[in-house]
Amino acid sequence: MKQPEYTEGPRATENFEEGMKSLFNVSKEAIVKAEKKKQKRRASSRAESVRKPHFSDKD
């Protein structure tokens, strides 16, 4: 396996994921399903961080 070009940041994550996919011979359907699930989790965590407190939340 060739040495990854980047060791930090988003590109390093992509390199790691690509390496794992090739190492474990994961089917493309499983990869797509996992990536969609990952995107949903990211979107829901963003929505929670953006949500403003309601007046009823204050004491």
C-alpha positions, 0 to 999 in steps of 0.5 A, spaced: 500 500 500 502 506 498 504 512 503 498 517 504 500 524 502 497 527 508 497 526 515 492 531 518 486 534 516 480 532 512 485 529 506 488 524 511 481 522 513 479 521 506 486 517 505 484 513 511 477 511 509 479 509 502 485 505 505 480 501 510 475 500 504 480 497 500 483 493 506 476 490 508 473 489 501 467 493 503 461 493 498 459 499 495 452 499 497 455 498 504 459 504 503 454 509 500 449 507 506 454 508 511 456 515 508 448 517 508 448 515 515 454 519 517 451 525 513 444 525 517 448 525 524 452 531 522 446 535 519 442 533 526 448 535 530 449 542 526 441 543 527 442 542 535 448 547 535 444 552 532 437 551 535 436 557 540 433 556 547 426 558 548 423 563 553 420 557 557 427 554 558 429 560 562 428 560 570 
